Amino acid sequence: MLFQRFLTAGALALALPLCAHRACAHEGTGHHGGRLAEAGPYHIELVTKDKTVEVIIYDAKEKAVSPAGFKGTAILVVGGKPARVVLAPAEARLTGEAGVPLGPNPKGVVQITGPDGAAASGKFN
């Protein structure tokens, strides 16, 4: 259990330097009402409702990308504790269920891995 918390904290800390030289979150909301962040060559939109996490992937021109072959993990802070959510393709997005209600704007990191095996992460403040 301690190792898992250490690993989660490390993943959150790792995302910080990735965003230090540029703005990671866009102003406003995405096409589905969620927040946007840069994740490598992609833009990702994070939408949360109760325990459900949805991540929509866009290309650099913000055109939706098929989630086929993608996988991901959302590490979101809820009540000061990390909630880890495994994300899998479902229709036009990656989706997963948290163990606790998340609220509309949780802070954290979403890590995605593309069909080519390349990983990227986006930070949500």
Backbone as CSV, one residue per row, in Angstrom:
resi,resn,N_x,N_y,N_z,CA_x,CA_y,CA_z,C_x,C_y,C_z
1,MET,0.827,-1.185,0.000,0.000,0.000,0.000,0.868,1.244,0.000
2,LEU,1.901,1.272,0.809,2.802,2.413,0.858,3.501,2.597,-0.486
3,PHE,3.905,1.500,-1.104,4.559,1.569,-2.407,3.612,2.155,-3.454
4,GLN,2.336,1.775,-3.427,1.359,2.289,-4.388,1.186,3.801,-4.207
5,ARG,1.124,4.269,-2.969,1.004,5.718,-2.719,2.250,6.448,-3.204
6,PHE,3.418,5.855,-2.968,4.668,6.447,-3.426,4.684,6.525,-4.946
7,LEU,4.261,5.476,-5.611,4.212,5.443,-7.066,3.242,6.491,-7.603
8,THR,2.085,6.625,-6.983,1.092,7.619,-7.402,1.631,9.033,-7.214
9,ALA,2.236,9.294,-6.069,2.808,10.614,-5.813,3.920,10.911,-6.813
10,GLY,4.699,9.916,-7.135,5.767,10.092,-8.120,5.223,10.428,-9.490
11,ALA,4.131,9.776,-9.885,3.519,10.055,-11.187,2.991,11.482,-11.240
12,LEU,2.380,11.925,-10.154,1.894,13.306,-10.106,3.063,14.296,-10.165
13,ALA,4.122,14.012,-9.437,5.284,14.903,-9.421,5.982,14.923,-10.775
14,LEU,6.024,13.795,-11.453,6.649,13.722,-12.769,5.948,14.615,-13.779
15,ALA,4.664,14.772,-13.660,3.915,15.575,-14.617,4.208,17.060,-14.471
16,LEU,4.630,17.504,-13.309,4.882,18.927,-13.084,5.942,19.511,-14.015
17,PRO,7.126,18.921,-14.151,8.131,19.514,-15.021,7.717,19.521,-16.491
18,LEU,6.871,18.609,-16.911,6.449,18.560,-18.295,5.690,19.814,-18.693
19,CYS,5.074,20.484,-17.743,4.247,21.636,-18.048,4.922,22.952,-17.679
20,ALA,6.113,22.906,-17.133,6.742,24.116,-16.630,7.055,25.127,-17.729
21,HIS,7.353,24.668,-18.938,7.765,25.590,-19.984,6.623,26.029,-20.897
22,ARG,5.420,25.524,-20.701,4.290,25.908,-21.544,3.000,25.749,-20.776
23,ALA,1.969,26.370,-21.274,0.661,26.235,-20.631,0.090,24.871,-20.970
24,CYS,-0.282,24.122,-19.965,-0.797,22.775,-20.199,-2.306,22.756,-20.357
25,ALA,-2.993,23.610,-19.708,-4.450,23.606,-19.810,-4.895,24.780,-20.672
26,HIS,-5.879,24.541,-21.487,-6.438,25.589,-22.333,-7.490,26.348,-21.542
27,GLU,-7.737,27.578,-21.967,-8.822,28.337,-21.375,-10.134,27.777,-21.912
28,GLY,-11.173,27.860,-21.107,-12.487,27.423,-21.555,-12.675,25.932,-21.441
29,THR,-13.674,25.456,-22.169,-14.032,24.051,-22.089,-13.946,23.402,-23.452
30,GLY,-13.917,22.078,-23.440,-13.868,21.308,-24.671,-15.253,21.095,-25.252
31,HIS,-15.311,20.312,-26.286,-16.558,20.033,-27.000,-17.602,19.325,-26.136
32,HIS,-17.160,18.648,-25.074,-18.068,17.887,-24.216,-18.221,18.519,-22.833
33,GLY,-17.793,19.780,-22.704,-17.942,20.494,-21.443,-16.835,20.274,-20.442
34,GLY,-15.802,19.511,-20.797,-14.694,19.244,-19.885,-13.540,20.204,-20.079
35,ARG,-12.524,20.024,-19.255,-11.315,20.839,-19.346,-10.334,20.221,-20.328
36,LEU,-9.533,21.044,-20.996,-8.566,20.586,-21.983,-7.145,20.719,-21.457
37,ALA,-6.281,19.795,-21.864,-4.857,19.863,-21.544,-4.075,19.279,-22.709
38,GLU,-2.832,19.708,-22.851,-1.936,19.130,-23.840,-1.351,17.849,-23.271
39,ALA,-1.238,16.844,-24.143,-0.624,15.568,-23.756,0.206,15.097,-24.945
40,GLY,1.466,15.489,-24.958,2.328,15.162,-26.091,1.747,15.753,-27.363
41,PRO,1.582,14.941,-28.411,1.043,15.459,-29.668,-0.479,15.619,-29.661
42,TYR,-1.103,15.292,-28.559,-2.564,15.327,-28.467,-3.050,16.420,-27.528
43,HIS,-4.311,16.726,-27.648,-5.042,17.497,-26.653,-6.027,16.504,-26.062
44,ILE,-6.231,16.549,-24.754,-7.186,15.651,-24.121,-8.193,16.476,-23.325
45,GLU,-9.417,15.996,-23.338,-10.497,16.640,-22.596,-10.922,15.711,-21.472
46,LEU,-10.924,16.220,-20.256,-11.304,15.444,-19.077,-12.711,15.836,-18.653
47,VAL,-13.613,14.847,-18.638,-14.991,15.058,-18.203,-15.250,14.085,-17.053
48,THR,-15.692,14.609,-15.905,-16.029,13.747,-14.769,-17.467,14.013,-14.352
49,LYS,-18.137,12.935,-13.991,-19.505,13.029,-13.481,-19.680,11.908,-12.475
50,ASP,-19.894,12.274,-11.224,-19.996,11.326,-10.127,-18.716,10.486,-10.080
51,LYS,-18.789,9.190,-10.370,-17.612,8.323,-10.351,-17.048,8.054,-11.744
52,THR,-17.705,8.568,-12.780,-17.304,8.290,-14.155,-16.258,9.294,-14.640
53,VAL,-15.211,8.756,-15.275,-14.170,9.568,-15.893,-14.204,9.293,-17.392
54,GLU,-14.258,10.357,-18.184,-14.199,10.236,-19.634,-13.083,11.129,-20.143
55,VAL,-12.294,10.600,-21.073,-11.214,11.362,-21.683,-11.392,11.266,-23.197
56,ILE,-11.534,12.432,-23.826,-11.666,12.500,-25.265,-10.324,12.981,-25.799
57,ILE,-9.825,12.304,-26.831,-8.512,12.598,-27.395,-8.696,13.365,-28.706
58,TYR,-7.918,14.442,-28.854,-7.950,15.264,-30.068,-6.540,15.364,-30.647
59,ASP,-6.459,15.598,-31.963,-5.157,15.854,-32.574,-4.776,17.316,-32.350
60,ALA,-3.681,17.770,-32.945,-3.195,19.134,-32.740,-4.184,20.191,-33.231
61,LYS,-5.043,19.820,-34.172,-6.052,20.753,-34.693,-7.381,20.604,-33.963
62,GLU,-7.353,19.864,-32.854,-8.514,19.589,-32.005,-9.640,18.862,-32.737
63,LYS,-9.258,17.958,-33.640,-10.196,17.050,-34.280,-10.149,15.740,-33.497
64,ALA,-11.317,15.191,-33.180,-11.383,13.972,-32.357,-10.611,12.827,-33.006
65,VAL,-9.890,12.083,-32.168,-9.112,10.924,-32.585,-9.808,9.682,-32.048
66,SER,-9.888,8.632,-32.842,-10.481,7.383,-32.375,-9.665,6.831,-31.207
67,PRO,-10.323,6.388,-30.140,-9.593,5.849,-28.996,-9.137,4.400,-29.193
68,ALA,-9.451,3.800,-30.329,-9.059,2.407,-30.583,-7.540,2.268,-30.452
69,GLY,-7.118,1.330,-29.659,-5.699,1.084,-29.447,-5.071,1.924,-28.340
70,PHE,-5.799,2.901,-27.818,-5.302,3.722,-26.716,-5.659,3.056,-25.388
71,LYS,-4.885,3.379,-24.372,-5.230,3.023,-22.997,-4.758,4.174,-22.134
72,GLY,-5.231,4.222,-20.913,-4.830,5.336,-20.080,-5.103,5.114,-18.615
73,THR,-4.634,6.064,-17.822,-4.853,6.081,-16.384,-5.046,7.527,-15.956
74,ALA,-6.059,7.760,-15.168,-6.267,9.071,-14.562,-5.914,8.947,-13.086
75,ILE,-5.087,9.860,-12.602,-4.745,9.915,-11.187,-5.253,11.267,-10.705
76,LEU,-6.391,11.242,-10.051,-7.082,12.459,-9.654,-7.110,12.583,-8.137
77,VAL,-6.985,13.795,-7.645,-6.955,14.036,-6.198,-8.375,14.305,-5.718
78,VAL,-8.822,13.479,-4.773,-10.164,13.610,-4.198,-10.021,13.629,-2.684
79,GLY,-10.411,14.720,-2.066,-10.293,14.822,-0.610,-8.866,14.687,-0.126
80,GLY,-7.909,15.169,-0.926,-6.504,15.099,-0.548,-5.846,13.756,-0.804
81,LYS,-6.575,12.792,-1.350,-6.030,11.464,-1.619,-6.137,11.157,-3.111
82,PRO,-5.145,10.442,-3.669,-5.210,10.110,-5.086,-6.226,8.995,-5.369
83,ALA,-6.984,9.195,-6.435,-7.897,8.160,-6.925,-7.385,7.745,-8.289
84,ARG,-7.012,6.493,-8.427,-6.454,5.966,-9.678,-7.571,5.289,-10.463
85,VAL,-7.752,5.712,-11.723,-8.818,5.188,-12.574,-8.205,4.668,-13.867
86,VAL,-8.393,3.385,-14.144,-7.923,2.794,-15.393,-8.920,3.156,-16.488
87,LEU,-8.389,3.628,-17.622,-9.222,4.074,-18.738,-9.088,3.123,-19.919
88,ALA,-10.212,2.792,-20.529,-10.236,1.900,-21.690,-11.137,2.499,-22.767
89,PRO,-10.899,2.156,-24.040,-11.734,2.686,-25.117,-13.191,2.259,-24.972
90,ALA,-14.081,3.210,-25.208,-15.524,2.964,-25.214,-16.142,4.015,-26.129
91,GLU,-16.674,3.590,-27.240,-17.234,4.494,-28.241,-16.160,5.490,-28.685
92,ALA,-16.371,6.785,-28.500,-15.448,7.805,-29.008,-14.553,8.383,-27.926
93,ARG,-14.299,7.623,-26.852,-13.524,8.157,-25.734,-12.896,7.031,-24.928
94,LEU,-12.027,7.406,-24.009,-11.535,6.484,-22.988,-12.400,6.714,-21.765
95,THR,-12.751,5.664,-21.073,-13.614,5.825,-19.905,-13.241,4.846,-18.804
96,GLY,-13.595,5.207,-17.579,-13.349,4.351,-16.425,-14.181,4.822,-15.247
97,GLU,-14.204,4.014,-14.202,-14.985,4.313,-12.997,-14.064,4.419,-11.790
98,ALA,-14.223,5.493,-11.038,-13.472,5.688,-9.803,-14.191,4.984,-8.655
99,GLY,-13.501,4.783,-7.571,-14.093,4.164,-6.394,-14.883,5.142,-5.538
100,VAL,-14.698,6.434,-5.790,-15.370,7.479,-5.017,-15.882,8.553,-5.973
101,PRO,-16.906,9.322,-5.575,-17.346,10.447,-6.413,-16.205,11.460,-6.567
102,LEU,-16.048,11.990,-7.784,-14.908,12.846,-8.094,-15.193,14.334,-8.065
103,GLY,-16.426,14.724,-8.223,-16.733,16.142,-8.352,-16.487,16.596,-9.784
104,PRO,-16.895,17.811,-10.126,-16.832,18.249,-11.517,-15.441,18.638,-12.017
105,ASN,-14.532,19.083,-11.166,-13.222,19.565,-11.617,-12.067,19.051,-10.764
106,PRO,-11.863,17.742,-10.687,-10.759,17.255,-9.859,-9.403,17.609,-10.476
107,LYS,-8.419,17.811,-9.624,-7.053,18.060,-10.071,-6.359,16.720,-10.259
108,GLY,-5.359,16.706,-11.122,-4.589,15.489,-11.291,-3.950,15.382,-12.655
109,VAL,-3.621,14.150,-13.016,-2.907,13.850,-14.251,-3.634,12.732,-14.983
110,VAL,-3.689,12.863,-16.315,-4.187,11.781,-17.159,-3.024,11.332,-18.032
111,GLN,-2.712,10.047,-17.950,-1.644,9.467,-18.761,-2.298,8.606,-19.835
112,ILE,-1.881,8.804,-21.095,-2.405,7.979,-22.182,-1.244,7.314,-22.909
113,THR,-1.524,6.137,-23.453,-0.568,5.428,-24.285,-1.263,5.134,-25.600
114,GLY,-0.637,5.571,-26.694,-1.218,5.400,-28.015,-0.995,4.013,-28.574
115,PRO,-1.617,3.729,-29.713,-1.455,2.427,-30.355,0.004,2.117,-30.702
116,ASP,0.814,3.162,-30.896,2.233,2.975,-31.225,3.099,2.755,-29.982
117,GLY,2.479,2.793,-28.796,3.213,2.578,-27.551,3.781,3.838,-26.934
118,ALA,3.639,4.972,-27.627,4.145,6.232,-27.090,3.211,6.742,-25.988
119,ALA,3.802,7.163,-24.877,3.029,7.644,-23.738,3.105,9.161,-23.643
120,ALA,2.032,9.761,-23.138,1.981,11.205,-22.927,1.075,11.463,-21.724
121,SER,1.235,12.617,-21.107,0.362,12.937,-19.977,-0.041,14.401,-20.023
122,GLY,-1.220,14.653,-19.480,-1.746,16.006,-19.380,-2.107,16.291,-17.942
123,LYS,-1.842,17.505,-17.501,-2.088,17.892,-16.118,-3.314,18.789,-16.046
124,PHE,-4.143,18.539,-15.045,-5.348,19.330,-14.819,-5.261,19.960,-13.436
125,ASN,-5.232,21.284,-13.387,-5.140,22.023,-12.121,-6.507,22.361,-11.600
